Amino acid sequence: MLDMRWVRALTKNKRRESKKNRSETERSASQNGKGDYVLATGDGAANRLRILHNVYGPGSRSVLERAGIRSGMRVADLGSGTGMTTRLLAELVGPTGEVVGIDFSAAQIKQARTLLPKHLTNVSFVEASATDTGLARQSFDLVYSRFLLIHLTDPEAALREMYALLKPNGILVCEDGDLTSAGSEPFSRLHAFAELFGKLGPKWGVDYTLGRRLFTMARAARFDQPEITLNQPAVSRGENKRLLELSVAEAGSAFVTAGLITSDDLAKTLSEMRQLSEDESVVALMPRMTQLSARKPELLRAA
């Protein structure tokens, strides 16, 4: 059995982390087209983001390779966070390529630079909005993002920025989720992840089901040849299975503030989710990821 005092203490710590990060988030909200970011940033996010990359990294590599990433490319990684995907991209483009990680959070950028292996000299990080990076137009061969658009109040603006950054015939690879598709088999309290994020999205002005409409969004943004695949990892054991629980813990103060759950019920829910993460008879179903690849037209279309 888990000690409920430990769970309540974790919830209080997450509230303190949320308050600490709020001022930075609010400063960047207007230019980034987003409301408050409900998950931790910087050091507080490192462990969850490491596990997230363990879960989704293999699928990211596969879609990038299918899309045509190759050595020597110049790549932009929007919403790069602590640099997990940036490092993957750097590996795929090799030493003759270049990767620029872009994130609105100074804490994330600092963590990404700290974690960057010294041998990856072809990587740089820029603190900027995903909707207005300030980077040179038509200067990238490939633009990538993962779990970015669902956190933006104006995701279409981010797609327009991606379009502008790409060279003609450049490649877009965008992975985004439907958080309400997460759960377990058999059904269990792990479904709290989908329930809470599904209710929080409308209150915060974001669409946590955005992955469902990513294909039509890319077409509306004038990208050519859009193709999609779906990736929904299932995990029965190990630390990766805790991704749903850890995400609910990080966003706990947002759920409580929005009136979706009380502090006591949140503590109980986290306790149950932790126990289920250790129960190998229950399979955790992670949020279904829509993987989109497309190209910017070689010639601009007439208006």
C-alpha positions as CSV (number, residue, x, y, z in Angstrom):
1,M,0.0,0.0,0.0
2,L,1.1,3.5,-0.7
3,D,1.4,6.0,2.1
4,M,-1.3,8.6,1.5
5,R,0.9,11.2,3.3
6,W,3.5,10.8,0.6
7,V,0.9,11.3,-2.2
8,R,-0.5,14.5,-0.5
9,A,3.1,15.8,-0.1
10,L,3.8,15.1,-3.8
11,T,0.6,17.1,-4.7
12,K,1.7,20.0,-2.5
13,N,5.1,20.0,-4.1
14,K,3.6,20.1,-7.6
15,R,1.5,23.1,-6.6
16,R,4.7,24.9,-5.5
17,E,6.4,24.0,-8.8
18,S,3.4,25.3,-10.7
19,K,3.4,28.6,-8.9
20,K,7.2,28.9,-9.4
21,N,6.8,28.4,-13.2
22,R,3.6,30.5,-13.6
23,S,5.3,33.9,-13.9
24,E,7.5,32.7,-16.7
25,T,4.6,31.1,-18.5
26,E,2.4,34.2,-18.2
27,R,5.1,36.4,-19.6
28,S,5.3,34.3,-22.7
29,A,1.6,33.5,-23.1
30,S,0.6,36.4,-25.3
31,Q,3.3,36.0,-27.9
32,N,3.2,32.2,-27.8
33,G,-0.5,31.8,-28.6
34,K,-1.0,29.6,-25.5
35,G,-2.5,29.7,-22.0
36,D,-0.7,28.5,-18.9
37,Y,1.2,25.3,-19.5
38,V,-0.2,22.7,-17.1
39,L,2.9,20.5,-16.8
40,A,6.2,21.2,-15.2
41,T,9.2,22.8,-17.0
42,G,12.9,22.6,-16.5
43,D,14.3,20.3,-13.8
44,G,10.7,19.5,-12.7
45,A,9.9,18.1,-16.1
46,A,13.0,16.1,-16.8
47,N,12.0,12.7,-15.5
48,R,8.5,12.7,-17.0
49,L,9.9,13.9,-20.4
50,R,12.6,11.2,-20.3
51,I,9.8,8.5,-19.8
52,L,7.7,10.1,-22.5
53,H,10.6,9.8,-24.9
54,N,11.1,6.2,-23.9
55,V,7.5,5.6,-24.8
56,Y,7.2,7.6,-28.0
57,G,10.8,7.8,-29.2
58,P,10.8,4.7,-31.3
59,G,7.7,5.8,-33.2
60,S,9.2,9.3,-33.7
61,R,12.3,7.8,-35.2
62,S,10.2,5.7,-37.6
63,V,8.0,8.5,-38.8
64,L,11.1,10.7,-39.4
65,E,12.8,8.1,-41.4
66,R,9.7,7.4,-43.5
67,A,9.3,11.1,-44.1
68,G,12.8,11.3,-45.6
69,I,15.1,12.8,-43.0
70,R,18.7,12.3,-44.0
71,S,22.3,13.4,-43.3
72,G,23.2,17.0,-43.9
73,M,19.7,18.5,-43.3
74,R,19.0,21.6,-41.4
75,V,16.1,20.9,-39.0
76,A,14.0,23.0,-36.6
77,D,12.5,21.3,-33.5
78,L,9.6,23.4,-32.3
79,G,8.6,22.9,-28.7
80,S,11.9,21.1,-28.1
81,G,11.5,21.0,-24.3
82,T,14.5,19.4,-22.5
83,G,16.0,18.4,-25.9
84,M,15.1,14.7,-26.1
85,T,13.8,15.0,-29.6
86,T,16.5,17.5,-30.6
87,R,19.2,14.9,-29.8
88,L,17.3,12.3,-31.8
89,L,17.2,14.7,-34.8
90,A,20.9,15.5,-34.4
91,E,21.7,11.8,-34.6
92,L,19.6,11.4,-37.7
93,V,21.1,14.4,-39.6
94,G,24.6,13.6,-38.5
95,P,27.6,15.9,-38.0
96,T,27.1,17.5,-41.4
97,G,23.5,18.5,-40.5
98,E,22.2,21.1,-38.1
99,V,19.4,21.1,-35.5
100,V,17.9,24.2,-33.9
101,G,15.7,23.5,-30.8
102,I,13.1,26.2,-30.1
103,D,11.1,26.5,-26.9
104,F,9.3,29.4,-25.1
105,S,10.5,28.3,-21.7
106,A,13.8,29.6,-20.4
107,A,13.9,26.7,-17.9
108,Q,13.4,24.1,-20.6
109,I,16.2,25.7,-22.7
110,K,18.6,25.8,-19.8
111,Q,17.9,22.1,-19.0
112,A,18.3,21.2,-22.7
113,R,21.7,22.8,-22.9
114,T,22.8,21.1,-19.7
115,L,21.7,17.7,-20.9
116,L,23.2,18.1,-24.4
117,P,26.1,15.7,-25.0
118,K,29.4,17.5,-25.8
119,H,29.9,15.6,-29.0
120,L,26.7,17.1,-30.5
121,T,28.3,20.3,-31.8
122,N,25.6,20.7,-34.5
123,V,22.8,21.6,-32.0
124,S,21.7,25.0,-30.8
125,F,18.8,26.2,-28.8
126,V,16.7,29.3,-29.1
127,E,14.2,30.7,-26.6
128,A,11.2,31.8,-28.8
129,S,7.5,31.4,-29.4
130,A,6.4,28.5,-31.6
131,T,4.1,31.0,-33.4
132,D,6.8,33.6,-34.0
133,T,10.3,32.1,-33.8
134,G,12.1,35.1,-35.4
135,L,14.2,32.7,-37.4
136,A,15.0,33.1,-41.1
137,R,12.2,32.3,-43.5
138,Q,12.6,29.3,-45.9
139,S,15.8,28.2,-44.1
140,F,15.0,24.7,-43.0
141,D,14.9,21.4,-44.8
142,L,12.6,19.8,-42.2
143,V,10.5,21.2,-39.3
144,Y,9.5,18.8,-36.5
145,S,7.2,19.0,-33.4
146,R,5.8,16.5,-30.9
147,F,3.1,17.2,-28.3
148,L,3.3,20.9,-29.1
149,L,0.0,21.9,-30.9
150,I,-2.3,20.6,-28.2
151,H,-0.8,23.1,-25.7
152,L,-1.4,26.1,-27.9
153,T,-4.5,28.3,-28.0
154,D,-3.7,29.1,-31.7
155,P,-2.2,25.9,-33.1
156,E,-2.9,27.1,-36.7
157,A,-0.5,30.0,-36.1
158,A,2.2,27.5,-35.3
159,L,1.6,25.6,-38.5
160,R,1.8,28.8,-40.4
161,E,5.2,29.5,-38.8
162,M,6.4,26.0,-39.7
163,Y,5.3,26.6,-43.3
164,A,7.2,29.9,-43.4
165,L,10.4,28.3,-41.9
166,L,10.5,25.5,-44.5
167,K,12.3,25.7,-47.8
168,P,10.2,24.9,-50.9
169,N,9.6,21.1,-50.9
170,G,10.7,21.0,-47.3
171,I,9.4,18.3,-45.0
172,L,7.0,18.8,-42.1
173,V,6.8,16.0,-39.4
174,C,4.3,16.7,-36.7
175,E,3.2,14.3,-33.9
176,D,0.3,15.3,-31.7
177,G,-2.0,13.4,-29.5
178,D,-5.6,12.8,-28.4
179,L,-5.2,12.8,-24.6
180,T,-8.7,11.5,-24.1
181,S,-7.8,8.2,-25.9
182,A,-5.6,7.1,-23.0
183,G,-6.7,4.4,-20.5
184,S,-6.1,0.8,-19.7
185,E,-7.2,-2.8,-20.4
186,P,-9.1,-3.8,-18.4
187,F,-10.7,-0.5,-17.6
188,S,-9.2,1.1,-14.4
189,R,-8.5,4.3,-12.6
190,L,-5.7,5.0,-15.1
191,H,-8.6,6.4,-17.2
192,A,-8.5,9.5,-14.8
193,F,-5.8,10.9,-17.2
194,A,-8.2,11.0,-20.1
195,E,-11.1,12.2,-18.0
196,L,-9.2,15.1,-16.3
197,F,-7.3,16.4,-19.4
198,G,-10.5,16.0,-21.5
199,K,-12.4,18.3,-19.1
200,L,-9.4,20.7,-18.6
201,G,-8.9,21.6,-22.2
202,P,-12.0,23.6,-22.8
203,K,-11.4,25.5,-19.6
204,W,-7.9,26.5,-20.6
205,G,-8.7,27.2,-24.3
206,V,-6.7,24.4,-25.7
207,D,-7.7,21.2,-27.6
208,Y,-6.3,18.1,-26.0
209,T,-7.9,16.0,-28.7
210,L,-6.2,17.9,-31.5
211,G,-4.5,14.8,-33.0
212,R,-7.9,13.8,-34.4
213,R,-7.9,16.8,-36.8
214,L,-4.2,17.1,-37.5
215,F,-4.6,15.9,-41.1
216,T,-7.2,18.5,-42.0
217,M,-5.2,21.2,-40.2
218,A,-2.2,20.5,-42.4
219,R,-4.3,20.6,-45.6
220,A,-5.8,24.0,-44.5
221,A,-2.2,25.3,-43.8
222,R,-1.4,24.5,-47.5
223,F,0.9,21.6,-47.0
224,D,1.1,19.0,-49.8
225,Q,1.0,15.2,-49.7
226,P,-0.1,14.8,-46.1
227,E,0.1,11.3,-44.8
228,I,-0.8,10.0,-41.3
229,T,-0.1,7.0,-39.1
230,L,-1.4,6.3,-35.6
231,N,0.9,5.3,-32.8
232,Q,-0.7,4.2,-29.4
233,P,1.9,2.5,-27.2
234,A,0.7,-0.1,-24.7
235,V,2.8,-0.8,-21.6
236,S,2.3,-3.6,-19.1
237,R,5.3,-3.2,-16.8
238,G,8.3,-1.0,-15.9
239,E,8.7,2.7,-15.2
240,N,7.3,3.8,-18.6
241,K,3.9,2.6,-17.4
242,R,3.9,5.5,-14.9
243,L,3.6,8.2,-17.6
244,L,-0.1,8.7,-17.1
245,E,0.3,8.9,-13.3
246,L,3.2,11.3,-13.4
247,S,1.4,13.6,-15.9
248,V,-1.7,13.8,-13.7
249,A,0.6,14.5,-10.7
250,E,2.3,17.4,-12.6
251,A,-1.0,18.9,-13.7
252,G,-2.7,18.3,-10.4
253,S,-2.8,21.9,-9.3
254,A,-4.4,22.9,-12.6
255,F,-7.1,20.2,-12.1
256,V,-7.8,21.3,-8.6
257,T,-7.9,25.1,-9.5
258,A,-10.3,24.3,-12.3
259,G,-12.7,22.6,-9.9
260,L,-12.4,19.2,-11.6
261,I,-11.2,17.3,-8.6
262,T,-10.5,18.1,-4.9
263,S,-7.1,17.8,-3.4
264,D,-8.1,14.8,-1.4
265,D,-9.6,13.0,-4.4
266,L,-6.5,13.8,-6.4
267,A,-4.3,12.3,-3.8
268,K,-6.5,9.2,-3.8
269,T,-6.5,9.0,-7.6
270,L,-2.7,9.3,-7.7
271,S,-2.4,6.5,-5.1
272,E,-4.6,4.2,-7.2
273,M,-2.8,5.1,-10.4
274,R,0.6,4.3,-8.8
275,Q,-0.7,0.9,-7.6
276,L,-2.1,0.1,-11.1
277,S,1.3,1.0,-12.6
278,E,2.8,-1.8,-10.6
279,D,0.0,-4.3,-11.4
280,E,1.2,-6.4,-14.4
281,S,-2.3,-7.7,-15.0
282,V,-3.3,-4.2,-16.2
283,V,-2.1,-2.8,-19.5
284,A,-1.7,1.0,-19.7
285,L,-2.8,2.5,-23.0
286,M,-0.9,5.7,-23.7
287,P,-2.5,8.6,-25.6
288,R,-2.9,7.8,-29.3
289,M,-0.5,9.9,-31.3
290,T,-1.3,11.1,-34.8
291,Q,2.0,11.1,-36.9
292,L,1.8,13.5,-39.8
293,S,4.3,14.0,-42.6
294,A,3.8,16.5,-45.4
295,R,5.7,18.8,-47.7
296,K,5.7,22.5,-48.5
297,P,4.8,23.0,-52.2
298,E,7.8,23.7,-54.4
299,L,5.9,26.7,-56.0
300,L,3.7,29.0,-54.0
301,R,0.0,28.6,-54.9
302,A,-1.9,31.4,-56.3
303,A,-4.2,33.1,-53.8
